[in-house]
Every structure is written in C-alpha cells, then in structure tokens.
Amino acid sequence: MRYVPVNGLPSLHPLPAATLSMAEHHVVVELDEASGERLRLDFSPLQAVRIRTVDLFIPPEETPFDRRAVVEVVDSPWLADLSADLARADSRATFMEHSRHFLMPAGDAVIEVAAWGVEWTAAGGGGRYPEEKVDPGWP
C-alpha cells in the first residue's frame, strides 16, 4: 500500500474544515485550500465512504501520509475487502474493478472514499482524475 497525491489538486490547509454531502452515486467533499479558498471534490460513481478520527487512523510507518494532500491509496486493503464482499454478494459484478481509494484529511478526521474517480473545482481551476472518465453503464 502506498499514498500517491492526486495530481493537479491544490495544497490543503493544515487542518482543513470539511463538509460532506451525498447524492445518488456521488459524494461531494469540500475542504479548505492552503490559500483559504474552498476546494470541491465530487467522487463518482461512489462505492463506499468511511470517516475516522485521526486517533483511529494510523498510517503504516513505511507510507507517510501528507496531511496537505488528497491522495490515492494504491494497492488498498480496503478496496480488496470491498471487492471480496461484492464477490460474495454477486459473483458476476465487476464494478469494483474500476474503483479507486481516495483519502483526505478533514480537520480532526480522515475521509476515505471508494469511487471510480474524482472531479474538482478550486480557485485555480478544476480537473478530473483519472483524466479519462469511465462510463458506469447507468444514467
């Protein structure tokens, strides 16, 4: 497992205030940028969300977590667990193959999102990761 910063996103405030809202197949997280502006992250299609206090989030020693960045967790054990759960529920479902594990600081908490990708808007512009959007196959 390793943390890779999502390219193109601005640096975050050291203790970014966060808001989270959910809609069908989406979760939107808003965080404070280092500049004081707000960063809006729209994760979709959404598979899972979890929020932990920083007291319960212990990153591996060999994988330091940059608290000023939104990162993708590569080789994520959480995604492996979610994929195994899906296989038990529906052995033909394949949507977890497209999922990515995103992790971000949120004040005294850490927000984790399993989704196919993220689109963002910030004071300096916007973007998408990954750049090519995968079609989920539903409206």
N, C-alpha and C positions, 0 to 999 in steps of 0.2 A: 504494500500500500504506500502511496506517496501523494503529496499535495502539489498540484500544479496550478499556479494562478491563471485565471481566465483572462486571456489577452484582450486588451482594449478597454478594460474597466478602470475607472479612476481609483486612486488610493482612498481607503476609508478612514474616517475619524478613528482615533484610538479606542474609543468606547461608543460606537455608533448606535444611536437610538434607532429602533426598528419598529415597523408596523408590518403586519401580515394580513392579507385578505385572500379568500378563496372564491373561485367561481368554477363552473363546470370545466374540468380538465386543466385548470390553471391554478397556480398560486402566485400572488404578487407580494414581493417583499420590497419595502422601501427602507433605505439606510442613509445615514449621513456620510457624505464625502468628507475628505480631509479639508476641503475648501469651505465647508459649511453648507454647500448645496445638497439637495436630495438626489439620490440615485434610485431609480425604479427598475426592479428586476421582475420580469414576467416569465415564469417557468412553465413550460407546457410541452407535450401533454404530461400531466402530473401522474406519478405513480404513488408517491409517499412523501410525508413530511414528518420530521421529528425535531423537537426543540429540547435542549438540555441546558441546565445551568452550567456555567464554566466549572463549578466544583465537581460535576459529574463527567466532564469532558477531559479525558487525559490522553493527549496525542502520544503516539509511540515516540520514544526518545530519538530514534533514527529519522523521524519525519517531523521536523519542527513545523508549527502552524503559524503563519504570518497573520496576525490579528488585524492587519490593514488591507487584507485582500479577500476577494471571493475566490475560492479555489475549487477545482475539480479533484475528487478523490479517485485516483487511478488504482485499479485492482482492489476495489472496495469490497470488504467483507459484508457490509450491509446490503449491497446490490446482490451479492451471491446468496445471502439469506432470503431476500425478496424473490429472487429467481427460483430458488428451491421451493418456496411457499407456492408460487404460481404453478410450478410443475406438478405439485401435489393437488392443486385445485383444478387445473386444466392442462393436461399434458400436451395439448396442441397449441396453446397460446404462445406467441413469440414476442410480444411487445416489450418484454424486459430486455431483449437483445439490443434495443436501441437506447436504453436508459443510461443516464449519467448521474453520478453522485456529486452534488454541489454542496459546499459547506461555507458558511459565512459567520463572522462574529456579529453579535447583536446585543451590545451592552454587556450585561452580566450573563448572557446566554449564548448558545451556539445554535444556529438554524441549519438543518440539513434537508436537502430536497433531492428526491429521485425523480428525474424528468428527462425527456429526450433532448431538451435544450433550453436556452435562456435568451430572451431579447431584453435589451435595456435602453433606457433613456437617462441621460445625465446632462449636466450643464454644458459639457463639452461635446455633446452629440449622443449618438446611440449606436447600437450594433447588435449582433447575434452571434451566439456560439452554440454548436458549431455553425460555421457560415452557411452551409447548405442545410436547409430545413427538410426534415424527413416528413413525408405525408403519413399521418397516423391512420388514414383509411376511414375516418368518420368525419361528419360535418363539424 
